[in-house]
Amino acid sequence: MTAPLQSTARGYRVLNPATGQIVEEFATATDQEIQEALTAAHDTYLEWREVPLQARAKIVARIGELFSERADDLAAIISEEMGKPIKSARGEATFCTEIFDYFATEGPELAADQPINAIGGKAVIQKRPVGVLLGIMPWNYPYYQVARFVAPNLVLGNTIILKHSINCPRSALAIQQILDDAGLPKGAYVNVFANRAQLEEIIADPRVQGISLTGSERAGAAVGAMAGKNLKKAVLELGGSDPYVVLDSSDVKASAASAWATRMANTGQACNSNKRIIVMDDIYDEFVAAMVELAKDLKPGNPLEESEGTFTPMASRAAAEELAEQVQDAVSKGAILHVGGVLLDGPGAYFQPAVLTGITKDMRAYSEELFGPVAVVYKASSDEEALDLANDTPYGLGGAVFSTDEERARRVAEGLESGMASVNTAAGEGADMPFGGIKRSGFGRELGPLGMDEFVNKRLLYIAG
């Protein structure tokens, strides 16, 4: 049975997770508006693909500039929509500038014809746009996730219909405004507040040539099934439970602090966060104690007034309740909750950051993704045991290995079953670094040179001679 997409029955709305209050509500698109979006995107594609690539790239570069110019306003929007700390929110907006600039600058070369050796003639592989694409985007990085899908495809000459998360309508509209103000032709990027039935209609429409989704496994399975039924290509970036392996350390407290900061980024709500921290037994006790020290005494804070010693809310009360259930399941079966792990009273979505150890295979936390501020630490007694534990997961997004011996860390990292592997850093991230996973973390890549190779017609042009 196909799993359902996230329900849109309650409609698009801004619900401040710090207060639990509904700030603003937005109407779901009408069926007529969906048809108008499809027509506009397709008609514009026929013109946009004929615009010289360098001219398209110039508009894409301007889009990036506007993200930085409006960073303060953009940051305030998502801090209220999904609780992102204001400094992090501002950083996300400016990172979008890097992404759009990368594809505007590198795109012409990445999309250039590639000559190949041919017997009896001349041959090149051409990279051509394919048409209208549907993007289904999540709430955890409202700008970044959109940028990494949109930037390469606009440079290529594709057009976009974008369905954002139901709790990010203001940021969705802010993105639309930026692209319009940058000079993008009307119809080249169309935001729609669509419901599930309308998404099925869009995916089935013959004018749509591909779908990109970043979200949950459940949503990915549903969209993947719809795409397959309609013979459409899909890129799916789904969940992750990335291993973070610490083989040794010259400064255990500093290593623990780095691991903790990585885990708490975005209040633990990142697909490639270090959700399983695996530490060698000779430094394990000191490492856990250091993390507990960092976690204790944290107080709930206002995302718009980020200050030291505070934590911000998760994106929704429902998400925080689900995380609390996962933690309680583990504790009820013998796991040790060293600190935190409590959903605070009140209408907000504040979940006390936690350190959890003693996880076993019969606990939900072993095989499920913990999408929130919980640091789960495992003990290993050898490199082989650490690697086996790292790979014992249905996910395969990223992973990191740390050691004072770089070659030792690399040997372990080479064995990770993941789409991304890093040595002595939490993740190799940047506009030029391809992002994506294997196994139940999905398929396809975004960013970097691979980001322009997903929704493209790699056409052979052969000239007999």
C-alpha positions as CSV (number, residue, x, y, z in Angstrom):
1,M,0.0,0.0,0.0
2,T,1.3,3.4,-1.0
3,A,2.0,5.6,2.0
4,P,0.2,9.0,2.0
5,L,1.8,12.3,1.5
6,Q,1.7,14.7,4.4
7,S,-2.0,15.8,4.8
8,T,-2.9,19.3,3.6
9,A,-6.4,19.1,5.0
10,R,-5.7,21.8,7.5
11,G,-4.4,24.1,4.8
12,Y,-1.3,26.3,4.6
13,R,-0.6,28.3,7.6
14,V,2.1,30.0,9.7
15,L,2.0,28.4,13.2
16,N,4.7,29.8,15.4
17,P,6.3,26.8,17.2
18,A,7.6,29.0,20.0
19,T,4.1,30.0,21.0
20,G,1.8,27.4,19.4
21,Q,-0.2,30.2,17.9
22,I,-1.5,30.4,14.3
23,V,-0.2,33.7,12.9
24,E,-1.7,33.6,9.4
25,E,-3.6,31.1,7.1
26,F,-3.5,30.8,3.3
27,A,-6.0,29.2,1.0
28,T,-5.1,26.1,-0.9
29,A,-5.0,26.5,-4.7
30,T,-8.1,26.0,-6.7
31,D,-8.0,23.3,-9.4
32,Q,-8.2,26.2,-12.0
33,E,-5.1,27.8,-10.5
34,I,-3.3,24.4,-10.8
35,Q,-4.2,24.2,-14.5
36,E,-3.1,27.8,-15.0
37,A,0.3,27.0,-13.3
38,L,0.8,24.0,-15.6
39,T,0.0,26.0,-18.7
40,A,2.2,28.9,-17.7
41,A,5.1,26.7,-16.8
42,H,4.9,24.8,-20.1
43,D,4.3,27.8,-22.3
44,T,7.2,29.6,-20.7
45,Y,9.5,26.6,-21.1
46,L,9.1,26.7,-24.8
47,E,10.5,30.2,-24.7
48,W,12.9,29.9,-21.8
49,R,14.8,27.0,-23.4
50,E,15.6,29.2,-26.4
51,V,17.1,32.0,-24.2
52,P,20.9,31.7,-24.5
53,L,22.4,29.8,-21.5
54,Q,24.6,32.8,-20.5
55,A,21.5,35.0,-20.3
56,R,19.7,32.5,-18.2
57,A,22.8,32.3,-15.9
58,K,22.8,36.1,-15.5
59,I,19.3,36.0,-14.1
60,V,20.1,33.1,-11.8
61,A,23.1,35.1,-10.5
62,R,20.8,38.0,-9.7
63,I,18.5,35.7,-7.8
64,G,21.4,34.8,-5.6
65,E,22.2,38.4,-5.0
66,L,18.7,39.1,-3.8
67,F,18.8,36.3,-1.3
68,S,21.7,38.1,0.5
69,E,20.2,41.6,0.1
70,R,17.0,40.4,1.8
71,A,18.7,38.0,4.3
72,D,17.4,39.8,7.4
73,D,13.8,39.8,6.2
74,L,14.0,36.2,5.0
75,A,15.6,35.1,8.3
76,A,12.8,36.6,10.3
77,I,10.2,34.7,8.2
78,I,11.5,31.3,8.8
79,S,12.4,31.9,12.5
80,E,8.7,32.5,13.0
81,E,7.5,29.7,10.6
82,M,9.6,26.8,11.9
83,G,11.6,28.1,14.8
84,K,15.1,28.4,13.2
85,P,17.5,30.4,15.3
86,I,17.8,33.8,13.7
87,K,21.6,33.7,13.1
88,S,21.2,30.2,11.4
89,A,18.2,31.5,9.4
90,R,20.3,34.4,8.1
91,G,23.1,32.0,7.2
92,E,20.7,29.8,5.3
93,A,19.5,32.8,3.2
94,T,23.1,33.8,2.3
95,F,24.1,30.2,1.5
96,C,21.5,30.4,-1.2
97,T,23.6,33.1,-2.8
98,E,26.5,30.8,-3.0
99,I,24.3,28.1,-4.6
100,F,22.8,30.3,-7.3
101,D,26.2,31.9,-8.0
102,Y,27.9,28.5,-8.3
103,F,25.4,27.3,-11.0
104,A,25.4,30.7,-12.7
105,T,29.2,30.6,-12.9
106,E,29.9,26.9,-13.5
107,G,26.7,26.1,-15.3
108,P,27.8,27.0,-18.8
109,E,30.8,24.7,-18.6
110,L,28.8,21.9,-16.9
111,A,26.2,22.0,-19.6
112,A,28.7,22.2,-22.5
113,D,28.8,19.6,-25.3
114,Q,31.0,16.6,-24.6
115,P,32.8,15.2,-27.6
116,I,33.2,11.5,-27.7
117,N,35.2,9.2,-30.0
118,A,33.1,7.9,-32.8
119,I,33.9,5.6,-35.7
120,G,33.0,6.9,-39.1
121,G,31.9,10.4,-38.0
122,K,31.7,13.0,-35.3
123,A,29.7,12.7,-32.1
124,V,28.9,14.9,-29.0
125,I,26.7,14.4,-26.0
126,Q,24.5,17.5,-25.6
127,K,22.8,18.5,-22.4
128,R,19.4,19.9,-23.1
129,P,16.5,20.8,-20.8
130,V,13.6,18.5,-20.6
131,G,10.6,20.7,-19.6
132,V,8.5,21.4,-16.6
133,L,9.6,20.0,-13.3
134,L,7.7,19.7,-10.0
135,G,9.5,20.4,-6.7
136,I,8.1,19.3,-3.4
137,M,10.0,20.9,-0.6
138,P,10.3,20.5,3.2
139,W,10.1,22.8,6.1
140,N,13.5,22.2,7.8
141,Y,15.6,24.4,5.3
142,P,12.9,26.4,3.6
143,Y,15.3,28.4,1.3
144,Y,18.3,26.1,0.9
145,Q,16.3,23.1,-0.2
146,V,14.5,25.1,-2.9
147,A,17.8,26.8,-4.1
148,R,19.6,23.6,-4.7
149,F,16.8,22.2,-6.8
150,V,15.9,25.4,-8.7
151,A,19.3,26.9,-9.5
152,P,20.7,24.3,-11.8
153,N,17.5,23.6,-13.6
154,L,16.8,27.3,-14.4
155,V,20.3,27.5,-15.9
156,L,19.6,24.4,-17.9
157,G,16.4,25.9,-19.3
158,N,13.8,23.9,-17.4
159,T,10.9,25.6,-15.7
160,I,9.6,24.9,-12.2
161,I,6.3,24.4,-10.3
162,L,7.1,24.5,-6.6
163,K,5.0,23.0,-3.8
164,H,6.4,24.0,-0.5
165,S,5.6,22.7,3.0
166,I,2.2,23.6,4.4
167,N,3.9,25.4,7.3
168,C,6.2,27.6,5.2
169,P,3.8,29.7,3.1
170,R,5.5,33.0,3.8
171,S,8.9,31.8,2.8
172,A,7.4,30.2,-0.3
173,L,5.9,33.5,-1.3
174,A,9.2,35.4,-0.5
175,I,11.1,33.0,-2.8
176,Q,8.6,33.6,-5.6
177,Q,9.0,37.4,-5.1
178,I,12.8,37.1,-5.3
179,L,12.7,35.2,-8.6
180,D,10.1,37.6,-10.1
181,D,12.2,40.6,-9.0
182,A,15.3,39.1,-10.5
183,G,13.8,39.2,-13.9
184,L,12.8,35.6,-14.4
185,P,10.0,35.3,-17.0
186,K,6.5,34.8,-15.6
187,G,5.8,31.1,-15.6
188,A,9.4,30.0,-15.3
189,Y,8.9,29.5,-11.5
190,V,5.4,29.1,-10.2
191,N,4.6,28.6,-6.5
192,V,1.4,26.6,-5.8
193,F,-0.3,25.9,-2.5
194,A,-1.4,22.4,-3.7
195,N,-3.1,19.6,-1.9
196,R,-2.4,15.9,-2.3
197,A,-5.0,15.3,-5.1
198,Q,-3.6,18.3,-7.0
199,L,-0.1,17.0,-6.7
200,E,-1.2,13.7,-8.2
201,E,-2.8,15.7,-11.0
202,I,0.4,17.6,-11.6
203,I,2.6,14.5,-11.6
204,A,0.3,12.8,-14.1
205,D,0.2,15.8,-16.4
206,P,2.1,15.0,-19.6
207,R,3.7,18.5,-19.6
208,V,5.6,17.6,-16.4
209,Q,8.8,15.7,-17.0
210,G,10.3,15.1,-13.6
211,I,9.7,15.4,-9.8
212,S,12.2,16.3,-7.0
213,L,11.1,15.7,-3.4
214,T,13.0,16.3,-0.2
215,G,11.1,14.9,2.8
216,S,10.2,11.8,4.7
217,E,10.4,8.2,3.6
218,R,6.6,8.1,3.6
219,A,6.3,11.0,1.3
220,G,9.1,9.7,-0.9
221,A,7.4,6.3,-1.3
222,A,4.2,8.0,-2.3
223,V,5.8,10.4,-4.8
224,G,8.1,7.7,-6.2
225,A,5.0,5.4,-6.8
226,M,3.2,8.2,-8.6
227,A,6.2,9.1,-10.7
228,G,6.8,5.5,-11.6
229,K,3.1,5.0,-12.6
230,N,3.4,8.0,-14.9
231,L,6.9,7.1,-16.2
232,K,8.4,10.3,-14.8
233,K,11.9,10.6,-13.4
234,A,12.1,11.4,-9.7
235,V,14.9,12.6,-7.4
236,L,14.2,11.7,-3.8
237,E,16.2,13.0,-0.8
238,L,14.7,11.3,2.2
239,G,15.7,10.5,5.8
240,G,19.0,9.8,7.3
241,S,20.6,8.4,10.4
242,D,24.2,9.3,9.7
243,P,27.1,7.7,11.7
244,Y,29.7,10.0,13.3
245,V,32.6,7.8,14.2
246,V,35.2,9.0,16.7
247,L,38.1,6.5,16.6
248,D,40.5,8.6,18.9
249,S,41.0,12.1,19.9
250,S,43.8,14.3,21.3
251,D,41.2,16.4,23.0
252,V,38.1,14.4,24.0
253,K,36.2,17.4,25.4
254,A,36.7,19.4,22.2
255,S,35.7,16.4,20.1
256,A,32.5,16.0,22.1
257,A,31.8,19.7,21.8
258,S,32.1,19.5,18.0
259,A,29.8,16.5,17.9
260,W,27.3,18.2,20.1
261,A,27.3,21.4,18.0
262,T,26.8,19.3,14.9
263,R,23.9,17.4,16.4
264,M,22.1,20.5,17.7
265,A,22.4,22.5,14.5
266,N,18.9,23.4,13.2
267,T,17.6,21.9,16.5
268,G,18.6,18.5,15.3
269,Q,16.3,18.7,12.3
270,A,18.7,18.0,9.5
271,C,18.6,14.9,7.2
272,N,22.4,14.5,7.4
273,S,22.8,15.3,11.1
274,N,25.0,13.0,13.1
275,K,22.2,11.0,14.6
276,R,24.4,8.0,15.6
277,I,27.6,9.0,17.4
278,I,30.0,6.0,17.7
279,V,32.9,6.4,20.0
280,M,35.8,4.1,20.9
281,D,35.6,2.5,24.3
282,D,38.8,4.0,25.7
283,I,37.4,7.6,25.4
284,Y,33.7,6.8,25.5
285,D,33.0,7.7,29.2
286,E,34.8,11.0,29.0
287,F,33.1,11.8,25.7
288,V,29.6,11.1,27.1
289,A,30.3,13.1,30.3
290,A,31.4,16.1,28.2
291,M,28.3,15.9,26.1
292,V,26.1,15.8,29.2
293,E,27.9,18.8,30.6
294,L,27.1,20.7,27.4
295,A,23.4,19.6,27.5
296,K,22.5,20.3,31.1
297,D,21.0,23.6,32.2
298,L,19.9,24.7,28.8
299,K,16.9,26.9,28.8
300,P,14.2,27.5,26.2
301,G,14.8,30.6,24.2
302,N,13.2,32.8,21.5
303,P,14.5,32.0,18.0
304,L,14.4,35.7,17.2
305,E,16.5,36.5,20.2
306,E,19.2,33.8,20.0
307,S,21.3,33.8,23.1
308,E,23.9,31.6,24.8
309,G,22.7,28.7,27.0
310,T,19.3,28.4,25.2
311,F,17.6,26.1,22.8
312,T,15.0,26.8,20.3
313,P,11.7,24.9,19.5
314,M,11.3,22.1,17.0
315,A,9.2,23.0,14.0
316,S,6.0,21.7,15.4
317,R,4.4,20.2,18.5
318,A,3.5,17.1,16.6
319,A,7.2,16.5,15.7
320,A,8.3,17.1,19.3
321,E,5.7,14.6,20.5
322,E,6.9,11.9,18.1
323,L,10.5,12.4,19.2
324,A,9.4,12.2,22.9
325,E,7.7,8.8,22.1
326,Q,10.9,7.5,20.5
327,V,13.0,8.5,23.5
328,Q,10.5,7.0,26.0
329,D,10.4,3.8,24.0
330,A,14.2,3.5,24.4
331,V,14.1,4.3,28.1
332,S,11.4,1.8,28.8
333,K,13.5,-0.9,27.3
334,G,16.7,0.0,29.2
335,A,18.4,2.9,27.5
336,I,20.0,5.5,29.7
337,L,18.7,9.1,29.4
338,H,21.5,11.1,30.8
339,V,20.0,14.5,30.5
340,G,17.0,16.2,28.8
341,G,14.6,14.3,26.6
342,V,11.5,16.1,28.0
343,L,8.8,17.8,26.0
344,L,8.1,21.0,27.9
345,D,4.5,21.8,28.9
346,G,2.6,24.4,27.0
347,P,1.5,24.9,23.4
348,G,5.0,25.4,22.0
349,A,7.4,22.7,20.6
350,Y,10.2,22.9,23.0
351,F,12.0,19.6,23.5
352,Q,14.8,19.6,26.1
353,P,18.1,18.6,24.3
354,A,19.1,15.1,25.3
355,V,22.0,12.6,25.5
356,L,21.0,9.0,25.2
357,T,23.1,5.8,25.5
358,G,22.5,2.1,25.8
359,I,20.4,1.8,22.6
360,T,19.7,-1.8,21.5
361,K,18.2,-3.3,18.4
362,D,14.8,-3.8,20.0
363,M,14.3,-0.1,20.5
364,R,12.8,2.3,17.9
365,A,15.8,4.6,18.2
366,Y,18.1,1.9,16.8
367,S,16.5,1.8,13.3
368,E,14.4,4.9,13.2
369,E,15.6,8.5,12.4
370,L,15.5,10.7,15.5
371,F,14.7,14.1,13.9
372,G,15.3,16.4,16.7
373,P,17.8,17.4,19.5
374,V,18.8,14.0,20.8
375,A,22.5,12.9,20.7
376,V,22.6,9.1,20.7
377,V,26.1,7.7,21.6
378,Y,27.2,4.1,21.0
379,K,30.4,2.4,22.2
380,A,32.7,0.4,19.9
381,S,35.9,-1.5,20.8
382,S,37.5,-1.8,17.3
383,D,37.4,-0.1,13.9
384,E,35.6,-3.1,12.5
385,E,32.9,-3.0,15.2
386,A,32.5,0.7,14.6
387,L,32.1,0.2,10.9
388,D,29.6,-2.6,11.3
389,L,27.5,-0.5,13.6
390,A,27.7,2.5,11.2
391,N,26.4,0.4,8.4
392,D,23.7,-1.3,10.4
393,T,20.9,1.1,9.3
394,P,18.3,1.2,6.6
395,Y,19.6,4.7,5.7
396,G,22.6,5.7,3.7
397,L,22.8,9.4,3.4
398,G,26.2,10.6,4.9
399,G,28.7,9.7,7.5
400,A,31.9,11.0,9.1
401,V,35.0,9.4,10.7
402,F,37.4,11.2,13.0
403,S,41.0,10.2,14.0
404,T,44.3,11.8,14.6
405,D,45.5,9.2,12.1
406,E,44.0,10.4,8.8
407,E,44.8,7.2,6.9
408,R,43.0,5.2,9.7
409,A,40.0,7.4,9.4
410,R,40.0,7.1,5.6
411,R,40.1,3.3,5.7
412,V,36.9,3.3,7.9
413,A,35.2,6.0,5.8
414,E,35.9,4.1,2.6
415,G,33.7,1.3,4.1
416,L,30.7,3.5,4.8
417,E,27.6,2.5,2.9
418,S,26.4,6.1,2.1
419,G,26.1,8.6,-0.6
420,M,28.6,11.0,1.2
421,A,31.5,10.2,3.5
422,S,33.8,12.7,5.2
423,V,37.1,12.4,7.2
424,N,37.8,14.7,10.1
425,T,34.8,17.0,9.4
426,A,31.1,16.5,10.0
427,A,30.3,16.9,6.3
428,G,31.9,18.1,3.1
429,E,29.3,20.8,2.4
430,G,29.1,23.6,-0.2
431,A,27.5,24.5,-3.4
432,D,30.1,22.5,-5.2
433,M,29.7,19.3,-3.1
434,P,27.1,16.8,-4.5
435,F,24.4,15.9,-1.9
436,G,22.4,12.6,-1.8
437,G,22.2,9.1,-0.5
438,I,21.5,5.4,-1.1
439,K,19.3,2.8,0.5
440,R,16.2,4.3,2.1
441,S,17.8,7.8,2.0
442,G,16.7,8.0,-1.6
443,F,18.4,8.5,-4.9
444,G,19.7,11.2,-7.2
445,R,22.1,14.1,-6.4
446,E,21.8,17.8,-5.9
447,L,24.5,20.5,-5.9
448,G,27.9,20.3,-7.4
449,P,28.5,19.1,-11.0
450,L,26.1,16.2,-10.5
451,G,23.3,18.7,-9.7
452,M,23.0,19.6,-13.3
453,D,22.8,16.0,-14.5
454,E,19.5,14.8,-13.1
455,F,16.8,16.6,-15.2
456,V,18.6,16.9,-18.4
457,N,18.3,15.3,-21.9
458,K,21.8,13.8,-22.5
459,R,21.2,13.8,-26.2
460,L,23.6,12.2,-28.7
461,L,24.3,14.2,-31.8
462,Y,26.1,12.1,-34.4
463,I,27.3,13.4,-37.8
464,A,28.3,10.8,-40.3
465,G,31.5,11.7,-42.2
